[in-house]
Amino acid sequence: MWKPSFPPACVGGATNELFPQHSKTRKTSGTNVPELPKRPHFRYIPEHCSSMQRTPPALPQPRSGGLLMQETMRWNYRAFDGTPYGYVSQREERRGSQSPSVKHKLLPHFHGDDVPGIPGTLPGTSRIFGSETLKSRSNPVFVTGTEKCAYALQGLGLQAITSLGRHDQVHLADWALLAKASEIYLLIDDHDNGSKYAQGVYQSLRPLLTETKIYTLECAKIDSSNVCSYLKTFPELAGWNELESLTAHPQRDKIASRLSLGIKGNREPIPPNWKFIITRNNHKLITANDFCNLKLPPRQLLLSPWLAEGSINMIFADRGIGKTFFCLSAAIAIANGEDFVSYTAPVAAPVLYLDGEMQATAMQERFRALGGTNTKAPLYIYTPDVQDQDSGTPDLGEDAGRNDINSLIEQVAPKVVFIDNISTFVRTGNENEADSWAPVQEWLVQLRKRGIAIVLVHHANKEGKQRGSHKKEDVMDVVIQLKRPDDYISGEDATRMLVKYTKARHLEAKNTRDMEATLCNDEGKLIWAYADGDPSYALCTELLKSKALSYAEIAEELSVSKSTVHRWKKKAQGEGII
């Protein structure tokens, strides 16, 4: 097995003193700190200089929770000429010299003494580890998430750097030294902060780069947690201790070549979602090219073809048409992953149904009759009668009401929320004024961002349109109107309705045809039947084409008015049927 040896110390090198006496100093708040040299782009020192030193055994070690803190590694932060700025110390907690490590701890030392910490005034130029390894603009630069990985690559003769602190301190480093690099590789460790760190580096580099090519490599895609664990898969590094230098490894060049090929073979361009331009107010912009390349989650259908995850929808009808029956049946179908009229729920999904006006006993009877007593996925019901006496129905027109519903949503995690109806759940403001709807609309959009679908149930006005301001429909994906068929006979017919799309964003024309739905009572069970299109309209067009009956006779045959026959004729002519 290969035994590593350590290179000789470089300028200002392996010494117990963080700031050698021969270095220039200046006074700051009564403390001697080194004079920070100016750093032009790609000014380098000789290759033999090292950024790391093994810990002298004589150093006093602190304790943590009564456990001995043993320093096992020290990574020095240096200027281009080798002048040290400070160091990061890796320590292990041990219960004694023979005990295994309890945990590792990294301690930064940048105060100019043995007290750990990072001064708030530390310049960004002092926050880059490995800047002295940069020797050529034509060779790639590798940015890692830790000093350990950067040091391993440096030992292979590669240009590798990282920055001080966690992902939330990336912006404090001065990345201008990479402004004229030809290629930069951001090596992303396999954890959440690894991606955040790499993305932070990119955001810092972005305004500085003009012609530089920049790539990413997700270590998870090469079955490794970081580049060090990837190196350990090489047969030449079997048994390698990640803290040991690779500078003197007999097959260093071969390892470096294989590593470079592996990185370049798995590299990817900067993800489009990193390329947002973010304003001071946290608003985001993105170019059309990058937007089209965003990996957005597919729109999964909850009830095909019209109800998709994250969609905002409305079903409206006049009183007594059967909109609550219709919506309850849709909710049950989604919770069971089954068909409802011509719609299909591909999988069972959790549903939250907010009822604001019905008696609990009536709601219970309807659920039982519609077969909603044993759903595959949970169907949660909010209804006023089961609430405490001092608990009112939430008002979505107010912040408190929206927060109340948010709490329900967070607790049960539904895929779709039915709000039955707007009048009972949005009581603040005037429904005819667009401004009154604005806060509700913003709330709906926020739910959409979370992938939660919304179905708003609403009343129709005297003209047959949804009641109140038309602004409600601005963000709607689908608006469905339920209305009586023209040949409906009140008091004689079963619950029968014509289902019409008045807005159908994203839907193909073939999926937006009218449908007649009928709810029949079969020995106490409510069962839906349906027919595509309006049957009366279809029969009318056939009679008009046959010319066997007059308009008055057709009206009598279909139990509609003569004006309806004329209207249907005009519609059929527009559709090219007659």
C-alpha positions as CSV (number, residue, x, y, z in Angstrom):
1,M,0.0,0.0,0.0
2,W,1.3,3.5,-0.8
3,K,2.7,5.5,2.1
4,P,2.3,9.2,1.6
5,S,5.1,11.7,2.5
6,F,4.6,15.3,3.2
7,P,6.1,18.1,1.1
8,P,8.4,20.7,2.7
9,A,6.7,23.8,4.1
10,C,6.2,26.7,1.7
11,V,6.6,30.4,2.2
12,G,5.7,31.3,5.8
13,G,5.0,27.6,6.1
14,A,4.8,24.9,8.8
15,T,5.1,26.9,11.9
16,N,3.1,27.0,15.2
17,E,2.8,30.8,14.7
18,L,-0.1,31.8,12.5
19,F,1.5,35.1,11.7
20,P,5.3,34.9,11.4
21,Q,7.4,37.7,12.9
22,H,8.9,38.5,9.5
23,S,5.6,39.3,7.9
24,K,4.4,42.9,7.6
25,T,1.8,43.9,10.1
26,R,-0.6,46.7,10.7
27,K,-2.5,47.8,13.8
28,T,-6.2,47.2,13.9
29,S,-8.1,47.7,17.1
30,G,-4.9,47.0,19.1
31,T,-4.2,43.7,17.4
32,N,-1.4,42.9,15.0
33,V,-2.7,41.3,11.8
34,P,-0.8,40.7,8.6
35,E,-0.8,43.3,5.8
36,L,-3.0,41.8,3.1
37,P,-1.3,41.9,-0.3
38,K,-3.1,43.1,-3.3
39,R,-4.2,40.2,-5.5
40,P,-4.1,40.6,-9.3
41,H,-5.8,38.0,-11.5
42,F,-3.7,34.8,-11.7
43,R,-0.6,35.8,-10.0
44,Y,1.0,32.7,-8.6
45,I,3.8,31.3,-6.4
46,P,5.9,28.2,-7.0
47,E,4.2,24.8,-7.1
48,H,5.9,23.3,-4.0
49,C,4.0,25.6,-1.7
50,S,1.4,23.7,0.3
51,S,-2.0,24.9,1.7
52,M,-2.1,22.4,4.5
53,Q,0.1,21.4,7.4
54,R,-0.1,18.5,9.8
55,T,-0.8,19.5,13.3
56,P,2.3,19.9,15.7
57,P,1.6,17.6,18.6
58,A,2.7,20.2,21.1
59,L,-0.2,22.5,20.4
60,P,-2.6,22.9,23.4
61,Q,-6.0,21.3,22.6
62,P,-9.3,22.7,23.8
63,R,-12.0,20.6,25.4
64,S,-15.7,20.3,24.4
65,G,-18.2,19.0,26.9
66,G,-15.5,17.4,28.9
67,L,-14.0,15.6,25.9
68,L,-10.5,16.1,24.6
69,M,-10.5,18.0,21.3
70,Q,-7.7,16.5,19.2
71,E,-6.6,18.6,16.1
72,T,-6.0,16.2,13.2
73,M,-5.7,18.6,10.3
74,R,-5.0,22.3,9.5
75,W,-5.7,24.0,6.2
76,N,-4.0,27.3,5.7
77,Y,-5.5,30.1,3.8
78,R,-2.7,32.0,2.0
79,A,-2.2,34.9,-0.4
80,F,-0.6,34.4,-3.8
81,D,2.9,35.0,-2.2
82,G,2.2,32.5,0.5
83,T,1.4,34.9,3.3
84,P,-1.0,33.2,5.7
85,Y,-4.4,34.8,6.4
86,G,-5.6,32.2,8.9
87,Y,-6.5,28.6,9.0
88,V,-9.3,26.1,9.4
89,S,-8.6,23.4,12.0
90,Q,-10.3,19.9,11.9
91,R,-10.6,18.5,15.4
92,E,-12.0,15.2,16.8
93,E,-13.7,14.7,20.1
94,R,-12.1,11.7,21.9
95,R,-12.7,10.1,25.3
96,G,-9.1,9.2,25.5
97,S,-6.2,8.3,23.3
98,Q,-7.5,4.8,22.7
99,S,-11.1,5.7,22.0
100,P,-12.6,6.1,18.6
101,S,-13.6,9.5,17.4
102,V,-17.0,10.8,18.6
103,K,-17.3,13.5,15.9
104,H,-15.4,15.9,13.7
105,K,-15.5,19.7,14.2
106,L,-14.1,22.4,12.0
107,L,-12.9,25.6,13.7
108,P,-11.8,28.7,11.7
109,H,-8.9,30.7,13.2
110,F,-8.8,34.2,11.6
111,H,-8.3,36.5,14.6
112,G,-4.5,36.3,14.5
113,D,-4.3,34.2,17.7
114,D,-5.4,30.8,19.0
115,V,-8.9,32.0,19.6
116,P,-11.2,30.4,16.9
117,G,-13.6,32.6,14.9
118,I,-14.0,34.8,11.9
119,P,-13.8,38.6,12.4
120,G,-16.6,40.5,10.8
121,T,-14.1,42.7,9.0
122,L,-12.3,39.9,7.3
123,P,-11.8,40.9,3.6
124,G,-13.3,38.7,0.9
125,T,-9.8,38.2,-0.5
126,S,-8.9,36.3,2.7
127,R,-11.8,33.9,2.3
128,I,-10.5,31.9,-0.6
129,F,-8.6,28.6,0.1
130,G,-6.1,27.5,-2.5
131,S,-5.7,30.7,-4.5
132,E,-1.9,30.0,-4.6
133,T,-2.6,26.9,-6.7
134,L,-3.9,28.9,-9.6
135,K,-1.1,28.9,-12.2
136,S,-2.7,28.9,-15.7
137,R,-5.7,30.6,-17.2
138,S,-5.9,27.9,-19.8
139,N,-6.3,25.1,-17.3
140,P,-9.6,24.4,-15.6
141,V,-10.4,25.5,-12.0
142,F,-12.3,23.2,-9.7
143,V,-14.4,24.7,-7.0
144,T,-15.2,22.2,-4.2
145,G,-17.5,22.5,-1.1
146,T,-14.8,21.7,1.5
147,E,-11.1,22.4,2.2
148,K,-10.5,18.6,2.4
149,C,-11.6,18.0,-1.2
150,A,-9.8,21.1,-2.6
151,Y,-6.6,20.0,-0.9
152,A,-6.9,16.5,-2.4
153,L,-7.2,18.0,-5.9
154,Q,-4.3,20.3,-5.2
155,G,-2.2,17.3,-4.4
156,L,-2.9,16.0,-7.9
157,G,-1.5,19.2,-9.4
158,L,-5.0,20.6,-10.2
159,Q,-6.2,24.1,-9.7
160,A,-8.7,23.8,-6.9
161,I,-10.3,26.2,-4.4
162,T,-13.1,26.6,-2.0
163,S,-14.2,29.4,0.3
164,L,-14.5,30.0,4.0
165,G,-17.7,29.2,5.9
166,R,-20.9,27.5,4.9
167,H,-23.2,28.1,1.8
168,D,-24.7,31.2,3.4
169,Q,-21.2,32.9,3.5
170,V,-20.3,32.3,-0.2
171,H,-21.1,35.9,-1.1
172,L,-18.6,37.2,1.4
173,A,-15.7,35.8,-0.5
174,D,-13.9,37.7,-3.3
175,W,-14.3,35.6,-6.4
176,A,-12.8,38.1,-8.8
177,L,-9.6,36.0,-9.0
178,L,-11.6,33.7,-11.4
179,A,-12.8,36.4,-13.7
180,K,-10.5,35.4,-16.5
181,A,-10.4,31.6,-16.1
182,S,-11.1,29.6,-19.2
183,E,-13.1,26.8,-17.5
184,I,-14.7,26.5,-14.1
185,Y,-16.1,23.3,-12.6
186,L,-18.5,23.5,-9.7
187,L,-18.3,20.1,-7.9
188,I,-21.6,19.6,-6.0
189,D,-21.4,17.5,-2.8
190,D,-24.4,15.1,-2.4
191,H,-26.4,17.0,0.3
192,D,-28.7,19.9,0.3
193,N,-26.1,22.4,1.3
194,G,-23.8,21.1,-1.4
195,S,-26.1,22.3,-4.1
196,K,-26.8,25.6,-2.2
197,Y,-23.0,26.2,-2.0
198,A,-22.4,25.6,-5.7
199,Q,-25.4,27.8,-6.6
200,G,-24.1,30.5,-4.4
201,V,-20.7,30.4,-6.0
202,Y,-22.3,30.6,-9.4
203,Q,-24.4,33.7,-8.4
204,S,-21.2,35.4,-7.1
205,L,-19.3,34.5,-10.3
206,R,-22.1,35.3,-12.7
207,P,-21.5,39.1,-13.0
208,L,-17.8,38.6,-13.3
209,L,-17.7,36.1,-16.1
210,T,-17.8,37.0,-19.8
211,E,-16.1,34.3,-21.8
212,T,-15.5,31.7,-19.1
213,K,-17.1,28.3,-19.6
214,I,-18.7,27.1,-16.4
215,Y,-20.0,23.6,-15.6
216,T,-21.4,21.6,-12.8
217,L,-20.8,18.0,-11.6
218,E,-23.2,16.4,-9.2
219,C,-21.2,13.9,-7.2
220,A,-24.3,11.8,-6.7
221,K,-24.3,11.1,-10.4
222,I,-20.9,9.4,-10.1
223,D,-22.2,7.5,-7.1
224,S,-20.2,9.5,-4.6
225,S,-20.9,11.9,-1.8
226,N,-18.0,14.2,-2.8
227,V,-14.9,14.2,-5.0
228,C,-12.8,12.6,-2.2
229,S,-15.1,9.6,-2.0
230,Y,-15.0,9.4,-5.8
231,L,-11.2,9.3,-5.7
232,K,-11.3,6.5,-3.2
233,T,-13.0,4.3,-5.8
234,F,-9.8,4.4,-7.9
235,P,-7.7,1.2,-7.5
236,E,-4.6,3.3,-7.1
237,L,-6.1,4.9,-4.0
238,A,-7.3,1.8,-2.2
239,G,-7.0,2.5,1.5
240,W,-6.2,6.2,1.0
241,N,-6.8,8.4,4.0
242,E,-8.6,11.5,2.6
243,L,-6.5,13.8,4.8
244,E,-3.2,12.7,3.3
245,S,-1.5,14.6,0.5
246,L,-1.4,13.1,-2.9
247,T,1.6,15.2,-4.0
248,A,4.1,12.4,-3.8
249,H,1.9,9.6,-5.0
250,P,3.8,7.5,-7.5
251,Q,0.8,7.4,-9.9
252,R,-0.3,11.0,-9.3
253,D,-0.5,11.9,-13.0
254,K,-2.5,8.8,-13.9
255,I,-5.0,9.5,-11.1
256,A,-5.3,13.2,-12.1
257,S,-5.9,12.2,-15.7
258,R,-8.6,9.7,-14.8
259,L,-10.2,12.2,-12.5
260,S,-10.3,14.9,-15.1
261,L,-11.8,12.5,-17.7
262,G,-14.4,11.4,-15.1
263,I,-15.4,15.0,-14.3
264,K,-15.5,16.1,-17.9
265,G,-17.4,13.0,-19.0
266,N,-20.2,13.7,-16.4
267,R,-20.2,17.5,-16.5
268,E,-23.4,19.4,-17.2
269,P,-24.2,23.0,-18.0
270,I,-25.4,25.4,-15.3
271,P,-29.0,24.4,-14.4
272,P,-31.6,26.8,-15.9
273,N,-33.1,27.4,-12.4
274,W,-29.8,28.9,-11.3
275,K,-30.0,31.6,-13.9
276,F,-32.8,33.7,-12.4
277,I,-32.0,37.4,-12.1
278,I,-33.1,38.2,-8.6
279,T,-34.1,41.8,-7.6
280,R,-33.6,43.4,-4.2
281,N,-37.2,42.6,-3.5
282,N,-36.7,39.0,-4.3
283,H,-38.5,39.0,-7.6
284,K,-37.1,36.8,-10.3
285,L,-36.5,37.1,-14.0
286,I,-35.3,34.5,-16.5
287,T,-34.6,34.5,-20.2
288,A,-37.0,32.7,-22.5
289,N,-34.3,30.2,-23.5
290,D,-33.6,29.3,-19.9
291,F,-37.3,29.3,-19.1
292,C,-37.9,26.7,-21.8
293,N,-35.2,24.5,-20.4
294,L,-36.4,24.6,-16.8
295,K,-37.2,21.2,-15.4
296,L,-40.7,21.8,-14.2
297,P,-42.8,19.1,-12.6
298,P,-45.3,17.6,-15.0
299,R,-48.9,18.5,-14.6
300,Q,-50.5,15.4,-13.2
301,L,-54.2,15.1,-13.7
302,L,-56.4,14.5,-10.6
303,L,-59.6,14.2,-12.6
304,S,-59.1,13.9,-16.4
305,P,-59.3,15.9,-18.5
306,W,-59.8,19.2,-16.7
307,L,-58.6,19.1,-13.0
308,A,-54.8,19.1,-12.8
309,E,-52.4,19.5,-9.8
310,G,-51.8,23.2,-9.0
311,S,-54.8,24.4,-11.2
312,I,-57.3,27.0,-10.1
313,N,-60.9,26.2,-11.3
314,M,-64.5,27.3,-10.8
315,I,-67.8,25.5,-11.1
316,F,-70.8,27.8,-11.0
317,A,-74.5,27.4,-11.4
318,D,-77.9,28.9,-10.4
319,R,-79.5,27.8,-7.1
320,G,-81.0,24.3,-7.1
321,I,-79.2,23.0,-10.2
322,G,-77.1,20.5,-8.2
323,K,-73.7,22.0,-8.0
324,T,-72.9,20.6,-4.6
325,F,-74.0,17.1,-5.7
326,F,-71.7,17.5,-8.7
327,C,-68.7,18.7,-6.7
328,L,-69.2,16.1,-3.9
329,S,-69.3,13.4,-6.5
330,A,-66.1,14.8,-8.2
331,A,-64.4,14.8,-4.7
332,I,-65.4,11.2,-4.0
333,A,-64.1,10.1,-7.4
334,I,-60.7,11.7,-6.8
335,A,-60.4,10.2,-3.3
336,N,-61.3,6.7,-4.8
337,G,-59.3,7.0,-8.0
338,E,-62.5,6.2,-10.1
339,D,-64.7,7.5,-12.8
340,F,-67.3,10.2,-12.5
341,V,-69.5,10.9,-15.5
342,S,-67.1,11.2,-18.4
343,Y,-64.2,12.1,-16.1
344,T,-61.5,9.8,-14.8
345,A,-59.3,10.0,-11.7
346,P,-56.2,8.0,-12.5
347,V,-55.1,7.5,-8.9
348,A,-56.7,8.0,-5.5
349,A,-55.6,11.3,-3.9
350,P,-56.4,13.1,-0.6
351,V,-59.1,15.8,-0.8
352,L,-60.2,18.6,1.4
353,Y,-63.8,19.7,1.0
354,L,-64.8,23.0,2.7
355,D,-68.6,23.4,3.0
356,G,-69.8,26.7,4.2
357,E,-73.6,26.5,4.2
358,M,-75.2,23.0,4.5
359,Q,-76.5,21.4,7.6
360,A,-74.3,18.6,8.8
361,T,-77.1,16.0,8.6
362,A,-77.9,16.9,5.0
363,M,-74.2,16.7,4.1
364,Q,-73.9,13.3,5.8
365,E,-77.0,12.0,3.9
366,R,-75.5,13.1,0.6
367,F,-72.2,11.5,1.2
368,R,-73.9,8.2,2.2
369,A,-76.1,8.3,-0.9
370,L,-73.1,9.1,-3.2
371,G,-71.0,6.2,-1.8
372,G,-68.5,8.5,0.0
373,T,-68.4,6.4,3.2
374,N,-65.2,4.4,2.6
375,T,-62.8,6.2,0.3
376,K,-59.3,4.8,-0.6
377,A,-57.6,8.2,0.1
378,P,-58.8,10.4,2.9
379,L,-61.6,12.9,2.0
380,Y,-61.6,15.6,4.8
381,I,-64.8,17.5,5.4
382,Y,-65.1,21.0,7.0
383,T,-68.7,21.9,7.7
384,P,-70.0,24.6,10.1
385,D,-72.3,22.5,12.2
386,V,-69.5,20.4,13.7
387,Q,-67.4,23.4,14.8
388,D,-67.5,24.8,18.3
389,Q,-70.1,27.5,19.1
390,D,-67.5,30.2,19.3
391,S,-65.7,29.2,16.1
392,G,-66.9,31.0,13.0
393,T,-66.4,30.0,9.4
394,P,-63.1,31.4,8.1
395,D,-63.3,34.4,5.9
396,L,-60.9,34.2,3.0
397,G,-61.2,37.9,2.5
398,E,-59.2,38.4,5.6
399,D,-55.6,37.4,6.5
400,A,-56.9,35.5,9.6
401,G,-59.3,33.4,7.5
402,R,-56.7,32.5,4.9
403,N,-54.3,31.5,7.7
404,D,-57.0,29.3,9.2
405,I,-57.5,27.5,5.9
406,N,-53.7,27.3,5.5
407,S,-53.5,25.5,8.8
408,L,-56.1,22.9,7.7
409,I,-54.1,22.4,4.4
410,E,-50.8,22.0,6.2
411,Q,-52.3,19.4,8.6
412,V,-54.0,17.1,6.0
413,A,-51.9,17.8,2.9
414,P,-54.6,17.5,0.3
415,K,-54.0,17.4,-3.5
416,V,-57.2,19.4,-4.2
417,V,-59.4,21.7,-2.1
418,F,-63.0,22.3,-2.9
419,I,-64.4,25.6,-1.5
420,D,-68.2,25.4,-1.5
421,N,-68.9,28.2,-1.9
422,I,-67.4,31.7,-2.5
423,S,-70.3,33.5,-0.9
424,T,-69.9,31.8,2.4
425,F,-66.1,31.7,2.5
426,V,-65.4,35.2,1.1
427,R,-67.5,37.6,3.1
428,T,-65.3,40.7,3.4
429,G,-65.5,43.2,0.6
430,N,-67.9,43.6,-2.3
431,E,-68.0,40.7,-4.7
432,N,-68.7,43.2,-7.6
433,E,-65.4,45.1,-6.9
434,A,-62.2,43.6,-8.4
435,D,-60.1,45.0,-5.5
436,S,-62.0,42.9,-3.0
437,W,-61.0,39.7,-4.8
438,A,-57.2,40.6,-5.1
439,P,-56.0,39.1,-1.8
440,V,-58.0,35.9,-2.4
441,Q,-56.5,35.6,-5.9
442,E,-53.0,36.1,-4.5
443,W,-53.7,33.3,-1.9
444,L,-54.9,31.0,-4.7
445,V,-51.7,31.6,-6.6
446,Q,-49.6,30.8,-3.6
447,L,-51.5,27.4,-3.3
448,R,-50.9,26.8,-7.0
449,K,-47.1,27.2,-6.4
450,R,-47.3,24.4,-3.9
451,G,-49.1,22.1,-6.4
452,I,-52.5,22.2,-4.7
453,A,-55.5,22.3,-7.0
454,I,-58.5,24.5,-6.1
455,V,-62.1,24.2,-7.1
456,L,-64.2,27.2,-6.2
457,V,-68.0,26.7,-6.2
458,H,-70.0,29.8,-7.0
459,H,-73.5,31.1,-7.9
460,A,-74.7,32.3,-11.2
461,N,-76.2,35.8,-11.7
462,K,-79.4,36.6,-13.5
463,E,-77.7,36.6,-16.9
464,G,-76.4,33.1,-16.3
465,K,-72.8,34.1,-15.8
466,Q,-70.7,33.7,-12.6
467,R,-71.8,36.3,-10.0
468,G,-69.7,39.3,-9.2
469,S,-66.5,40.7,-10.7
470,H,-65.2,39.0,-13.8
471,K,-61.7,39.4,-12.3
472,K,-62.3,36.1,-10.5
473,E,-61.8,34.3,-13.8
474,D,-58.5,35.9,-14.7
475,V,-56.3,33.2,-13.0
476,M,-58.7,30.4,-13.5
477,D,-57.6,27.4,-15.7
478,V,-61.1,26.0,-16.1
479,V,-64.5,27.4,-15.6
480,I,-67.5,25.1,-15.8
481,Q,-71.1,26.1,-15.9
482,L,-73.9,23.9,-14.8
483,K,-77.3,24.8,-16.2
484,R,-80.7,23.3,-16.8
485,P,-81.2,21.8,-20.3
486,D,-83.7,23.7,-22.4
487,D,-86.1,20.8,-22.3
488,Y,-86.0,20.4,-18.5
489,I,-89.4,20.1,-16.9
490,S,-89.3,21.3,-13.3
491,G,-90.9,18.9,-10.8
492,E,-90.9,16.0,-13.2
493,D,-87.3,15.4,-14.3
494,A,-84.6,13.9,-12.2
495,T,-81.6,16.2,-11.3
496,R,-80.4,16.8,-14.8
497,M,-77.9,19.4,-15.9
498,L,-75.9,20.6,-18.9
499,V,-72.2,20.8,-18.3
500,K,-70.5,23.5,-20.3
501,Y,-67.0,24.9,-20.3
502,T,-66.9,28.7,-20.4
503,K,-63.1,28.7,-20.0
504,A,-60.8,25.9,-20.8
505,R,-57.1,26.8,-20.6
506,H,-54.8,24.0,-21.7
507,L,-57.6,21.7,-22.9
508,E,-58.0,20.5,-26.5
509,A,-61.3,21.3,-28.2
510,K,-62.4,17.6,-28.2
511,N,-62.3,17.7,-24.4
512,T,-64.5,20.7,-24.0
513,R,-67.7,19.5,-25.6
514,D,-71.0,19.9,-23.7
515,M,-72.2,17.0,-21.7
516,E,-75.6,16.3,-20.1
517,A,-75.4,14.7,-16.7
518,T,-78.3,13.1,-14.8
519,L,-78.4,12.1,-11.2
520,C,-80.8,9.2,-10.6
521,N,-82.0,7.7,-7.4
522,D,-81.8,3.9,-7.4
523,E,-83.3,2.6,-4.2
524,G,-81.6,5.3,-2.0
525,K,-78.3,5.2,-4.0
526,L,-77.5,8.2,-6.2
527,I,-76.0,7.2,-9.5
528,W,-74.8,9.4,-12.3
529,A,-75.5,8.9,-16.0
530,Y,-74.3,11.1,-18.8
531,A,-74.5,11.7,-22.6
532,D,-71.9,13.6,-24.6
533,G,-73.3,16.8,-26.0
534,D,-76.8,18.2,-25.5
535,P,-79.3,15.4,-26.5
536,S,-82.1,17.8,-27.2
537,Y,-79.8,19.9,-29.4
538,A,-78.6,16.8,-31.3
539,L,-82.2,15.7,-31.9
540,C,-83.2,19.2,-32.9
541,T,-80.5,19.3,-35.6
542,E,-81.7,16.0,-37.0
543,L,-85.2,17.2,-37.2
544,L,-84.1,20.4,-38.8
545,K,-82.1,18.5,-41.4
546,S,-85.0,16.2,-42.2
547,K,-87.3,19.2,-42.8
548,A,-90.2,17.0,-41.8
549,L,-91.5,19.3,-39.0
550,S,-92.1,23.0,-38.6
551,Y,-90.3,25.0,-36.0
552,A,-93.4,25.0,-33.8
553,E,-93.8,21.3,-34.1
554,I,-90.1,20.7,-33.2
555,A,-90.5,23.0,-30.2
556,E,-93.5,21.0,-29.1
557,E,-91.8,17.7,-29.6
558,L,-88.7,18.7,-27.6
559,S,-90.7,20.7,-24.9
560,V,-88.7,23.9,-25.7
561,S,-89.6,27.3,-27.0
562,K,-89.6,28.3,-30.7
563,S,-86.8,30.8,-29.9
564,T,-84.7,27.9,-28.6
565,V,-85.2,26.0,-31.9
566,H,-84.1,29.1,-33.9
567,R,-81.0,29.5,-31.6
568,W,-80.1,25.9,-32.0
569,K,-80.4,26.2,-35.8
570,K,-78.1,29.2,-35.8
571,K,-75.6,27.3,-33.7
572,A,-75.8,24.2,-36.0
573,Q,-75.2,26.4,-39.0
574,G,-72.1,27.9,-37.3
575,E,-70.8,24.4,-36.6
576,G,-71.4,23.3,-40.2
577,I,-73.9,20.6,-39.1
578,I,-76.7,21.9,-41.3
